[in-house]
Amino acid sequence: MTSKRPAKRLAKQATRIVGRLPDEKRAEHDQVIAQVEEELGNRIKTPSAARVALAKLKMARLREGLSLTDVSERTGIDRGNVSRLEQNSENVELNTLVRLADALGYDVVVDLRKRA
């Protein structure tokens, strides 16, 4: 019952909708974002590295046109757990990230950099 078409079609449709905004609407959108960041800047948290990695994996899954069930079958991780990871997980094991990335055909790259 899983099909690759709907997810790919939705991803392309979302890209087309955002890409169609006229310049004045884009400027208005950017202005609102800047205002919200200014007003709520101290309350907006910097996302954790795990959160960023999971968001990238979700985008990769959507780009590949895979459903949560497809990823669940490929990884052996329960579909509900995959969904919870994508939606709101702040803590995830590196091995789990690797399993998810592998199921999507991606590699996880860990890099350490000295702070400035």
FIFI-502361 format. One line per field, with one value per atom (N, C-alpha, C): residue number from 1; atom name; chain; x, y, z. Coordinates in Angstrom, 1 decimal. Example, Ala and Ser with C-alpha at 12.3 -4.5 7.8 and 13.67 -1.06 7.14 Angstrom:
REM FIFI-502361
resi	1, 1, 1, 2, 2, 2;
name	N, CA, C, N, CA, C;
chain	A, A, A, A, A, A;
x	13.2, 12.3, 13.2, 12.8, 13.7, 12.9;
y	-5.7, -4.5, -3.3, -2.2, -1.1, 0.0;
z	7.8, 7.8, 7.8, 7.1, 7.1, 7.9;
This chain:
REM FIFI-502361
resi	1, 1, 1, 2, 2, 2, 3, 3, 3, 4, 4, 4, 5, 5, 5, 6, 6, 6, 7, 7, 7, 8, 8, 8, 9, 9, 9, 10, 10, 10, 11, 11, 11, 12, 12, 12, 13, 13, 13, 14, 14, 14, 15, 15, 15, 16, 16, 16, 17, 17, 17, 18, 18, 18, 19, 19, 19, 20, 20, 20, 21, 21, 21, 22, 22, 22, 23, 23, 23, 24, 24, 24, 25, 25, 25, 26, 26, 26, 27, 27, 27, 28, 28, 28, 29, 29, 29, 30, 30, 30, 31, 31, 31, 32, 32, 32, 33, 33, 33, 34, 34, 34, 35, 35, 35, 36, 36, 36, 37, 37, 37, 38, 38, 38, 39, 39, 39, 40, 40, 40, 41, 41, 41, 42, 42, 42, 43, 43, 43, 44, 44, 44, 45, 45, 45, 46, 46, 46, 47, 47, 47, 48, 48, 48, 49, 49, 49, 50, 50, 50, 51, 51, 51, 52, 52, 52, 53, 53, 53, 54, 54, 54, 55, 55, 55, 56, 56, 56, 57, 57, 57, 58, 58, 58, 59, 59, 59, 60, 60, 60, 61, 61, 61, 62, 62, 62, 63, 63, 63, 64, 64, 64, 65, 65, 65, 66, 66, 66, 67, 67, 67, 68, 68, 68, 69, 69, 69, 70, 70, 70, 71, 71, 71, 72, 72, 72, 73, 73, 73, 74, 74, 74, 75, 75, 75, 76, 76, 76, 77, 77, 77, 78, 78, 78, 79, 79, 79, 80, 80, 80, 81, 81, 81, 82, 82, 82, 83, 83, 83, 84, 84, 84, 85, 85, 85, 86, 86, 86, 87, 87, 87, 88, 88, 88, 89, 89, 89, 90, 90, 90, 91, 91, 91, 92, 92, 92, 93, 93, 93, 94, 94, 94, 95, 95, 95, 96, 96, 96, 97, 97, 97, 98, 98, 98, 99, 99, 99, 100, 100, 100, 101, 101, 101, 102, 102, 102, 103, 103, 103, 104, 104, 104, 105, 105, 105, 106, 106, 106, 107, 107, 107, 108, 108, 108, 109, 109, 109, 110, 110, 110, 111, 111, 111, 112, 112, 112, 113, 113, 113, 114, 114, 114, 115, 115, 115, 116, 116, 116;
name	N, CA, C, N, CA, C, N, CA, C, N, CA, C, N, CA, C, N, CA, C, N, CA, C, N, CA, C, N, CA, C, N, CA, C, N, CA, C, N, CA, C, N, CA, C, N, CA, C, N, CA, C, N, CA, C, N, CA, C, N, CA, C, N, CA, C, N, CA, C, N, CA, C, N, CA, C, N, CA, C, N, CA, C, N, CA, C, N, CA, C, N, CA, C, N, CA, C, N, CA, C, N, CA, C, N, CA, C, N, CA, C, N, CA, C, N, CA, C, N, CA, C, N, CA, C, N, CA, C, N, CA, C, N, CA, C, N, CA, C, N, CA, C, N, CA, C, N, CA, C, N, CA, C, N, CA, C, N, CA, C, N, CA, C, N, CA, C, N, CA, C, N, CA, C, N, CA, C, N, CA, C, N, CA, C, N, CA, C, N, CA, C, N, CA, C, N, CA, C, N, CA, C, N, CA, C, N, CA, C, N, CA, C, N, CA, C, N, CA, C, N, CA, C, N, CA, C, N, CA, C, N, CA, C, N, CA, C, N, CA, C, N, CA, C, N, CA, C, N, CA, C, N, CA, C, N, CA, C, N, CA, C, N, CA, C, N, CA, C, N, CA, C, N, CA, C, N, CA, C, N, CA, C, N, CA, C, N, CA, C, N, CA, C, N, CA, C, N, CA, C, N, CA, C, N, CA, C, N, CA, C, N, CA, C, N, CA, C, N, CA, C, N, CA, C, N, CA, C, N, CA, C, N, CA, C, N, CA, C, N, CA, C, N, CA, C, N, CA, C, N, CA, C, N, CA, C, N, CA, C, N, CA, C, N, CA, C, N, CA, C, N, CA, C, N, CA, C, N, CA, C, N, CA, C, N, CA, C, N, CA, C, N, CA, C, N, CA, C, N, CA, C, N, CA, C;
chain	A, A, A, A, A, A, A, A, A, A, A, A, A, A, A, A, A, A, A, A, A, A, A, A, A, A, A, A, A, A, A, A, A, A, A, A, A, A, A, A, A, A, A, A, A, A, A, A, A, A, A, A, A, A, A, A, A, A, A, A, A, A, A, A, A, A, A, A, A, A, A, A, A, A, A, A, A, A, A, A, A, A, A, A, A, A, A, A, A, A, A, A, A, A, A, A, A, A, A, A, A, A, A, A, A, A, A, A, A, A, A, A, A, A, A, A, A, A, A, A, A, A, A, A, A, A, A, A, A, A, A, A, A, A, A, A, A, A, A, A, A, A, A, A, A, A, A, A, A, A, A, A, A, A, A, A, A, A, A, A, A, A, A, A, A, A, A, A, A, A, A, A, A, A, A, A, A, A, A, A, A, A, A, A, A, A, A, A, A, A, A, A, A, A, A, A, A, A, A, A, A, A, A, A, A, A, A, A, A, A, A, A, A, A, A, A, A, A, A, A, A, A, A, A, A, A, A, A, A, A, A, A, A, A, A, A, A, A, A, A, A, A, A, A, A, A, A, A, A, A, A, A, A, A, A, A, A, A, A, A, A, A, A, A, A, A, A, A, A, A, A, A, A, A, A, A, A, A, A, A, A, A, A, A, A, A, A, A, A, A, A, A, A, A, A, A, A, A, A, A, A, A, A, A, A, A, A, A, A, A, A, A, A, A, A, A, A, A, A, A, A, A, A, A, A, A, A, A, A, A, A, A, A, A, A, A, A, A, A, A, A, A, A, A, A, A, A, A;
x	0.8, 0.0, 0.9, 2.2, 3.0, 3.4, 3.4, 3.7, 4.7, 5.6, 6.6, 6.1, 5.1, 4.6, 4.0, 3.1, 2.5, 3.6, 4.5, 5.5, 6.3, 6.8, 7.6, 6.8, 5.5, 4.6, 4.4, 4.2, 4.0, 5.2, 6.4, 7.7, 7.9, 7.6, 7.7, 6.7, 5.5, 4.4, 4.8, 5.3, 5.7, 6.8, 7.7, 8.8, 8.3, 7.3, 6.7, 6.0, 5.2, 4.4, 5.3, 6.4, 7.3, 8.0, 8.4, 9.1, 8.3, 7.0, 6.1, 5.9, 6.3, 6.0, 6.6, 5.8, 6.4, 7.4, 8.3, 9.3, 8.8, 7.6, 7.1, 6.6, 6.0, 5.6, 6.7, 7.8, 9.0, 9.6, 9.6, 10.2, 9.3, 8.0, 7.1, 7.3, 7.4, 7.7, 9.0, 10.1, 11.3, 11.3, 10.5, 10.3, 9.6, 8.6, 7.8, 8.8, 9.5, 10.5, 11.5, 12.0, 13.0, 12.3, 11.1, 10.4, 10.2, 9.8, 9.6, 10.9, 11.9, 13.2, 13.7, 13.4, 13.8, 13.0, 11.7, 10.9, 11.1, 11.3, 11.4, 12.8, 13.7, 15.1, 15.7, 15.4, 16.0, 15.2, 14.0, 13.2, 13.3, 13.9, 14.1, 15.4, 15.3, 16.4, 17.2, 18.5, 19.3, 19.1, 18.8, 18.5, 19.7, 19.5, 20.6, 21.1, 22.3, 22.9, 22.0, 21.5, 20.6, 19.3, 18.8, 17.6, 17.8, 19.0, 19.4, 19.5, 20.2, 20.5, 19.2, 18.3, 17.0, 16.1, 16.2, 15.5, 16.0, 17.4, 18.0, 17.6, 17.5, 17.1, 15.6, 14.8, 13.4, 13.3, 14.0, 14.0, 14.5, 15.6, 16.1, 15.0, 14.3, 13.2, 12.2, 11.8, 10.7, 11.3, 12.5, 13.1, 13.2, 13.4, 13.5, 12.1, 11.1, 9.7, 9.4, 10.0, 9.8, 8.8, 7.9, 7.0, 7.7, 7.1, 7.6, 7.6, 6.6, 6.5, 7.7, 8.1, 9.2, 10.5, 10.7, 11.9, 11.9, 10.7, 10.5, 10.9, 10.4, 10.8, 12.3, 12.9, 14.3, 15.2, 14.8, 15.6, 15.3, 14.0, 13.6, 13.2, 13.1, 12.6, 11.1, 10.4, 8.9, 8.5, 7.5, 7.0, 6.8, 6.1, 5.8, 7.0, 8.0, 9.3, 10.0, 10.0, 10.6, 9.9, 8.6, 7.8, 8.1, 8.2, 8.6, 10.0, 10.9, 12.2, 12.2, 11.5, 11.4, 10.7, 9.7, 8.9, 9.5, 10.0, 10.4, 11.5, 12.4, 13.4, 14.6, 15.1, 16.3, 17.4, 17.1, 18.2, 18.0, 19.1, 19.0, 20.4, 20.5, 21.8, 22.4, 23.7, 24.4, 24.2, 24.1, 23.8, 22.4, 21.5, 20.1, 20.2, 20.9, 21.1, 21.7, 22.7, 23.4, 22.4, 21.6, 20.6, 19.6, 19.1, 18.1, 18.8, 20.0, 20.7, 21.0, 21.4, 21.7, 20.4, 19.3, 18.0, 17.7, 18.1, 17.9, 19.0, 20.0, 21.2, 22.1, 22.2, 23.1, 24.1, 25.1, 26.1, 26.1, 26.4, 26.5, 27.9, 28.2, 29.6, 29.6, 30.5, 30.7, 32.0, 31.9, 33.1, 33.2, 34.4, 34.7, 35.5, 35.1, 35.8, 36.1, 37.2, 37.6, 36.7, 36.2, 35.4, 36.3, 35.7, 36.5, 36.7;
y	-1.2, 0.0, 1.3, 1.1, 2.3, 2.6, 3.9, 4.3, 5.5, 5.5, 6.5, 7.8, 7.7, 8.9, 10.0, 9.7, 10.8, 11.6, 11.0, 11.8, 12.7, 12.1, 12.9, 14.0, 13.7, 14.7, 15.9, 15.5, 16.6, 17.4, 16.8, 17.5, 18.5, 18.0, 18.9, 20.0, 19.7, 20.7, 21.8, 21.4, 22.4, 23.3, 22.7, 23.5, 24.5, 24.1, 25.0, 26.1, 25.8, 26.8, 27.9, 27.5, 28.4, 29.2, 28.5, 29.2, 30.2, 30.1, 31.0, 32.4, 32.5, 33.8, 35.0, 36.0, 37.2, 37.9, 38.7, 39.3, 40.1, 40.8, 41.6, 40.7, 39.5, 38.6, 38.0, 37.7, 37.1, 38.1, 39.4, 40.4, 40.6, 40.5, 40.6, 39.4, 38.2, 37.0, 37.2, 37.6, 37.8, 38.8, 39.9, 40.9, 40.4, 39.6, 39.0, 38.0, 37.2, 36.3, 37.1, 38.2, 39.0, 39.6, 40.1, 40.7, 39.6, 38.4, 37.4, 37.0, 36.9, 36.6, 37.7, 38.9, 40.1, 40.0, 39.8, 39.8, 38.5, 37.4, 36.2, 35.6, 36.3, 35.8, 35.1, 35.6, 35.0, 33.8, 33.6, 32.4, 31.3, 31.6, 30.6, 29.8, 28.5, 27.7, 27.3, 27.2, 26.6, 25.1, 24.6, 23.1, 22.3, 21.2, 20.3, 19.6, 19.1, 18.4, 17.2, 16.5, 15.4, 15.9, 17.0, 17.5, 17.9, 18.5, 18.9, 17.7, 16.7, 15.4, 14.7, 14.7, 14.0, 14.8, 16.1, 16.9, 16.7, 16.6, 16.3, 14.9, 13.9, 12.6, 12.6, 13.4, 13.5, 14.1, 15.1, 15.7, 14.8, 14.0, 13.0, 11.9, 11.5, 10.5, 11.0, 12.3, 12.9, 13.0, 13.4, 13.6, 12.3, 11.2, 9.9, 9.3, 9.9, 9.5, 8.2, 8.1, 6.9, 7.3, 6.4, 6.5, 6.1, 6.4, 6.0, 4.4, 3.8, 2.4, 1.8, 2.4, 2.0, 2.0, 3.1, 3.2, 2.2, 2.0, 1.1, -0.3, -0.7, -2.0, -2.2, -1.1, -1.2, -1.2, -0.6, -0.4, -1.4, -1.9, -2.8, -2.0, -0.6, 0.2, 0.4, 0.3, 0.5, 1.8, 1.7, 2.9, 4.1, 3.8, 4.9, 5.5, 4.7, 5.2, 6.1, 5.7, 6.5, 7.9, 7.8, 9.1, 10.0, 9.4, 10.1, 10.8, 10.0, 10.5, 11.8, 11.6, 12.7, 14.0, 13.7, 14.9, 15.6, 14.9, 15.7, 15.1, 14.3, 13.7, 14.7, 14.8, 15.6, 14.7, 13.5, 12.5, 11.3, 11.0, 9.8, 9.2, 7.9, 7.3, 7.4, 7.5, 7.6, 6.3, 5.2, 4.0, 4.0, 4.6, 4.8, 5.7, 6.8, 7.7, 7.0, 6.2, 5.5, 4.5, 3.8, 2.9, 3.6, 4.7, 5.5, 6.0, 6.6, 7.1, 6.0, 4.8, 3.7, 3.2, 3.3, 2.9, 3.8, 5.1, 6.1, 6.1, 5.4, 5.5, 6.6, 7.1, 8.2, 7.7, 8.5, 8.2, 9.3, 8.9, 9.9, 10.3, 11.6, 12.1, 12.9, 12.5, 13.2, 14.0, 15.3, 16.2, 17.0, 17.1, 17.9, 19.1, 20.3, 21.5, 22.3, 22.9, 23.8, 25.0, 25.4, 26.6, 27.8, 28.9, 30.1, 30.8;
z	0.0, 0.0, 0.0, 0.3, 0.3, -1.2, -1.5, -2.8, -2.7, -3.6, -3.6, -4.3, -5.1, -5.8, -4.9, -4.0, -3.2, -2.4, -1.8, -1.0, -1.9, -3.1, -4.0, -4.6, -4.9, -5.5, -4.5, -3.2, -2.2, -2.0, -2.0, -1.8, -3.0, -4.2, -5.4, -5.4, -4.9, -4.9, -3.9, -2.7, -1.7, -2.2, -2.9, -3.5, -4.5, -5.3, -6.3, -5.7, -4.6, -3.9, -3.3, -2.6, -2.0, -3.1, -4.2, -5.3, -6.0, -5.9, -6.7, -6.0, -4.7, -4.0, -4.8, -5.0, -5.6, -4.7, -5.2, -4.5, -3.3, -3.5, -2.4, -1.2, -1.6, -0.5, 0.2, -0.6, 0.0, 1.0, 0.6, 1.5, 2.7, 2.6, 3.7, 4.6, 4.1, 4.8, 5.6, 5.0, 5.6, 6.8, 6.5, 7.6, 8.8, 8.6, 9.7, 10.5, 9.8, 10.4, 11.3, 10.7, 11.4, 12.7, 12.6, 13.7, 14.8, 14.4, 15.4, 16.1, 15.3, 15.9, 16.9, 16.5, 17.4, 18.7, 18.6, 19.8, 20.7, 20.0, 20.8, 20.7, 20.3, 20.1, 21.4, 22.5, 23.7, 24.1, 23.6, 23.9, 22.9, 21.7, 20.7, 21.0, 21.1, 21.4, 20.2, 20.3, 19.2, 19.2, 18.0, 18.0, 18.3, 18.9, 19.2, 18.0, 18.0, 16.9, 16.5, 17.4, 17.1, 16.4, 16.8, 16.2, 14.8, 14.5, 13.2, 12.3, 12.8, 12.0, 11.7, 12.7, 12.4, 11.4, 11.4, 10.5, 9.1, 9.0, 7.7, 7.2, 8.1, 7.7, 7.2, 7.9, 7.5, 6.0, 5.8, 4.5, 3.4, 3.8, 2.8, 2.6, 3.6, 3.4, 2.5, 2.7, 1.8, 0.4, 0.3, -1.1, -1.8, -1.1, -1.7, -2.0, -1.4, -1.6, -0.8, 0.4, 1.2, 2.3, 2.7, 3.8, 5.1, 6.2, 7.5, 7.6, 7.0, 6.9, 6.1, 5.0, 4.2, 5.1, 5.8, 6.6, 7.8, 8.3, 9.4, 9.0, 7.8, 7.3, 7.0, 6.5, 6.1, 7.4, 8.5, 9.7, 10.8, 10.8, 11.9, 13.1, 12.9, 14.0, 13.8, 14.9, 14.8, 14.1, 13.3, 12.6, 13.5, 14.6, 15.6, 16.2, 16.4, 16.9, 15.9, 14.6, 13.6, 13.5, 13.6, 13.6, 14.8, 16.0, 17.2, 17.1, 16.5, 16.3, 15.4, 14.3, 13.3, 13.9, 14.8, 15.2, 16.4, 17.4, 18.6, 19.4, 18.9, 19.6, 19.8, 21.0, 21.3, 21.6, 21.9, 22.2, 21.3, 20.6, 19.7, 19.7, 19.7, 19.7, 18.3, 18.3, 17.0, 16.1, 16.7, 16.0, 15.3, 16.0, 15.4, 14.2, 14.4, 13.2, 12.0, 12.3, 11.2, 10.6, 11.4, 10.8, 9.9, 10.4, 9.6, 8.3, 8.4, 7.2, 6.2, 6.7, 5.9, 5.1, 5.7, 5.1, 4.0, 4.1, 3.0, 2.0, 2.2, 1.2, 1.5, 2.7, 3.1, 4.1, 4.3, 5.3, 6.4, 7.6, 8.7, 8.8, 8.8, 9.0, 10.2, 11.1, 12.4, 12.3, 12.6, 12.5, 13.8, 14.3, 15.5, 15.0, 15.5, 15.2, 16.5, 16.5, 17.7, 17.6, 18.8, 18.9, 18.7, 18.2, 18.0, 19.2;
